Amino acid sequence: MPEAEVNLNKTYDAVIVGSGAAGGMAAHVLTTHGLQVLLLEAGKKLPIEQELRSMEWPYDNAHRGFLPPSSHSLTFNEYTIRNPPYSAGLEKSKHLYSYIGSSDYVKNIVVDERENPFTGTNYAWVRARCLGGKTNIWGRLALRLSDYDFKAKDRDGYGENWPISYSDIAPYYDKVDLYLGITGVPENLPYLPDSIFQRPTKLNCAELILKQGLHKMGRVLTQYRAGVTSEGLKHNKYRSRCYGRGACERKGGCDIHAAFDSPTGLIYPAMDTGNLTLRTNAVVREITVDQQTGKASGVHFVDSQTMKDYNVRAKVVIVAASTLESARLLLLSKSRLYPNGLANSSGHVGHNFCEHIMGPGVTGRAKDLVGKPPTLDDGRPGGFYLTRFRNLTEKHPKFIRGYGFEGGSGSTLFPRGTDTHGFGAAFKEEVRKNQGAFIGMGAFGEVLARYENYVELDPVVKDKWGIPSLRFHYKFGDNEHRMAEDMKETAQEMFEAAGFEIVHVASRVLTEGWSIHELGTARMGNDPKTSVLNQFEQSHDVKNLFVVDGSAFVNASCQNPTWTIMALCWRSCDYLADELKKGNL
Amino acid sequence: MSTNDPINFRQDRRQWLKSSATVLGASLLPLPVVPTETQQAETKSAPPHASEAANKSAGRFFTTAQHALVEELSETIIPADSHSGGAKAAKVADYIDQVLRESFDETQKSLWREGLHLIDVMSQHYHGKTFVNAAPEDRIALLTVLSDHESMIDLPEVRFFLQLKHMTVTGYYTSKIGIHDELQYKGNRVLQEYVGCDDPGPATS
C-alpha cells in the first residue's frame, strides 16, 4: 500500500493525529463520508508480520523469543525503585523498553524509553509508536460499558455522569461489532451488555468447573469477549478468520489479523476509498490556531527521521494520539489566545486521569486434570472473563465501583508450574503432568477519576525531538487499595469454592499504568467549566477540534476501553461529518 | 553424605570451603574467559547486530571442562527419562553458554564462574570426586543440599543453583525436545474447532 506524499499546499478536510484504535476509526468513518483525510502517525510503518512472527518456534529464534541482550525491558522493581528515565544501573542496555517489550516480537513496536522520557511519579507508561499503535499488541478483550458506568454518579454520588447514555452509544457498538468482528457468548447482563457476537469458542474443563462453582454464588463467568473475527469478515480482504493455531497467549500480536488491529481493520480499507493520505514518522508538536477566528488551522509536525519541520492545514483537527499523548499535545499547543494550552479554558486537560488497577489474582490447580493428555488451549482468542459483582445490587462497605477478572487455563507454549520446588526426574514429571491443570485469573478494577491525578508539561525535560515531556502526578488512592484487598480475597474464595487447589495468591498491586488503560485526561461533559469536550468529543472552546481517544472518558469503569473508544469515535465522526457539511465547523 | 540427617549447611560450608584451599590445586580452578579491553570497546560502539556477531566469534563462555560440568548439572536438573530426552540432549549447556557469552551482566557471569567452582569444591568435600566424576546419586544428593536451602540466597552457591535451575528450565522448555517430545505441545497448526471441555475428541491437524 504506497503512501501518498503529503500535499503541503492543500487544506485537508480533516487531519488525524495518531493511527491506533481511535485514529484508525476516525479515518474509516470520515473517508466513508467522502472527506479528504490526512492521517499522521509518529512512528514507522513496520513490516508487522516480520515483527510478530507468531508461528516462529522459540528454538528457531536467536534468543528463544526473548529480547537480545543489548536491550532491556523494565521490571516491576525497576519501575518502583527508579525514576524515569531509569538510567542508573541500566546504562549498558542500548535500548530500554517498557515492561511489555520483553519479547523479541514486540521490541520494535514499543518506544525506546530513553528517546521518550517522562518525569514525576512512577508510571509504567506503555507507548507504541508505529502504524496502528498499541492495537498491534492489544489484549483483545472487547467489552461494552453500560449505564452502570455512564451514570455511575447517580448510583454512588461520586464524580460526574457521562453526557451520554447507553442508548446513545448502543447503535455504534453494534456498528463496531459488525465492522470489526467480535467473538463471545450472550449473557443478557444489564451491567455488561452483549455484543453482536460471531461464533464463540468453548471453555476448557477447568474453566467450566469454575463457571459452575461461580453459578452457585450468583456470579458470572463467560467466554473471553475477544475483538477477534472467528467467522471472517466478507467486507475486509486484509483479515483472516481465527483458525486457532496457537501460541496466542505469547505476548505479541496476531499476524493473520484475525484479532483486530487498526491498520488491517480500519486504515487499509480507508485507503482503498482513495480519500486517505497516510504520513508516518510524523511527530506532531503543536496544533496550530488561526488567531483571528480562534479555530484550529492544522498541525505542525517534525519528521522523526530527518528532523525537518512541516505545517499542514485542515478544516478540522482530530486528536487521537492516546490519552496521555493527546493531553500533552493540547498542553503543548499554547498561544496568545490559549495560554493554558488548547481546549483548556476549564483547566481540566491532563486531569481526571484514571485507568484500571491490577495485580491481585490467584493461580490454582484442578486436580482432576493432572496427568491428562495435552490439549491445544492457547489457540483461541482468549480464556474467560469473570464479570463484575461488586456494587451492583448491594453496596460494599469499603469501596465504591467494581472490578472483573480475566483468566484462563490449559496448556501453553511455555509450561506453567516450572517454579515448582526441587529438580530432577520428579520435577520433570510434575511439570509435564500439571501443564494443563493450572488455572489463573487477575483482576482489573476501576481507578476513580480524581482531579488531583494529573499530568503536565515538564519545564525542563524534552524528548528526542526537543518536545517537552510529561510530568506525572498520579497515585492510586484509598478506594483502589481497599478494592485490591477485596480482589485478592474474592479470587481465593472463588477458586476454593470451585474446588481448586490454591497454588498462589497474588496480593501485590502492580505499578500505576500497568493495565495500559489510561483514560480521562480531556473528559466529556455538558459543562464547559468542568469538562474539555462535549458529548461528541468536540472541544467546548474550539469547535473544529475533536479528541476521540480514551482521554474523552469521564470514568474508567472496570471494562477494557478499546471497544468503547471506537464506538464513541464513530458516533463523534458521524456528527463531525454532518456538522462540516452544514458549515458549522 | 547422608541425606537423612539434617544438615547444618552453614557449618558444613565452612568446613568444605576451608578444606578446598588445600584439597584443590589451582589447576582445578578454571580461568575465566574475560574479553580484552579492545573487544569491550568494540562491543560498545558497534550497532546491535554487529556486536552480537562479535560476541559469537569471540568464542565460548565456558571452558571445555566447565561446559562438561554444566552439561551434567543441567542433566541432573532435567534428566532423560522413558518419556523424553533431558537437558543434555536438548543442548541446554550450549544455550546457557550463549546467554552468558552475550550478556552484559558481569555479576551474572561472575556468579557462574564462582558457582561452577563451588560445585566442585562441594563435590570433592562430600564425595571425594569432581561433580562430573561423581555417581548420579551423589550428584543428586549434592544439588538436593542446595535445593533444600534455596532461601539462603546470601550464599553464592545457592544463588548459582537458582540461576542454574532457571536457565536450565528456560533452555529446556524452549527446545525442540522440551516442546515436542516432553510437553507434546499441540499448537502452531490449524485447528478447525477448539475442542474445549464437553467434546473430548482429538484435535485435527
Chai-1 contact restraints between the chains, C-beta under 6 A:
chainA,res_idxA,chainB,res_idxB,connection_type,confidence,min_distance_angstrom,max_distance_angstrom,comment,restraint_id
A,M55,B,N188,contact,1.0,0.0,6.0,A-B,restraint_1
A,P58,B,T174,contact,1.0,0.0,6.0,A-B,restraint_2
A,Y59,B,S175,contact,1.0,0.0,6.0,A-B,restraint_3
A,Y59,B,K176,contact,1.0,0.0,6.0,A-B,restraint_4
A,R64,B,T174,contact,1.0,0.0,6.0,A-B,restraint_5
A,P69,B,E102,contact,1.0,0.0,6.0,A-B,restraint_6
A,P69,B,S103,contact,1.0,0.0,6.0,A-B,restraint_7
A,P69,B,F104,contact,1.0,0.0,6.0,A-B,restraint_8
A,S70,B,P48,contact,1.0,0.0,6.0,A-B,restraint_9
A,K92,B,F104,contact,1.0,0.0,6.0,A-B,restraint_10
A,K94,B,P48,contact,1.0,0.0,6.0,A-B,restraint_11
A,T201,B,Y194,contact,1.0,0.0,6.0,A-B,restraint_12
A,K202,B,Y194,contact,1.0,0.0,6.0,A-B,restraint_13
A,K202,B,G196,contact,1.0,0.0,6.0,A-B,restraint_14
A,N204,B,G196,contact,1.0,0.0,6.0,A-B,restraint_15
A,N204,B,C197,contact,1.0,0.0,6.0,A-B,restraint_16
A,C205,B,C197,contact,1.0,0.0,6.0,A-B,restraint_17
A,L208,B,C197,contact,1.0,0.0,6.0,A-B,restraint_18
A,Y243,B,V190,contact,1.0,0.0,6.0,A-B,restraint_19
A,G244,B,L191,contact,1.0,0.0,6.0,A-B,restraint_20
A,G244,B,Y194,contact,1.0,0.0,6.0,A-B,restraint_21
A,R245,B,V190,contact,1.0,0.0,6.0,A-B,restraint_22
A,G246,B,G187,contact,1.0,0.0,6.0,A-B,restraint_23
A,G246,B,N188,contact,1.0,0.0,6.0,A-B,restraint_24
A,A247,B,G187,contact,1.0,0.0,6.0,A-B,restraint_25
A,A247,B,N188,contact,1.0,0.0,6.0,A-B,restraint_26
A,P374,B,Q184,contact,1.0,0.0,6.0,A-B,restraint_27
A,P374,B,K186,contact,1.0,0.0,6.0,A-B,restraint_28
A,L376,B,K186,contact,1.0,0.0,6.0,A-B,restraint_29
A,L376,B,G187,contact,1.0,0.0,6.0,A-B,restraint_30
A,L376,B,L191,contact,1.0,0.0,6.0,A-B,restraint_31
A,L376,B,A203,contact,1.0,0.0,6.0,A-B,restraint_32
A,D378,B,G187,contact,1.0,0.0,6.0,A-B,restraint_33
A,G379,B,G187,contact,1.0,0.0,6.0,A-B,restraint_34
A,G379,B,L191,contact,1.0,0.0,6.0,A-B,restraint_35
A,R380,B,Y194,contact,1.0,0.0,6.0,A-B,restraint_36
A,F414,B,Y173,contact,1.0,0.0,6.0,A-B,restraint_37
A,P415,B,Y173,contact,1.0,0.0,6.0,A-B,restraint_38
A,P415,B,L183,contact,1.0,0.0,6.0,A-B,restraint_39
A,T418,B,V169,contact,1.0,0.0,6.0,A-B,restraint_40
A,G422,B,S147,contact,1.0,0.0,6.0,A-B,restraint_41
A,F423,B,I77,contact,1.0,0.0,6.0,A-B,restraint_42
A,F423,B,S147,contact,1.0,0.0,6.0,A-B,restraint_43
A,F423,B,K165,contact,1.0,0.0,6.0,A-B,restraint_44
A,G424,B,I140,contact,1.0,0.0,6.0,A-B,restraint_45
A,A425,B,P79,contact,1.0,0.0,6.0,A-B,restraint_46
A,A425,B,D81,contact,1.0,0.0,6.0,A-B,restraint_47
A,K428,B,I78,contact,1.0,0.0,6.0,A-B,restraint_48
A,Q435,B,L183,contact,1.0,0.0,6.0,A-B,restraint_49
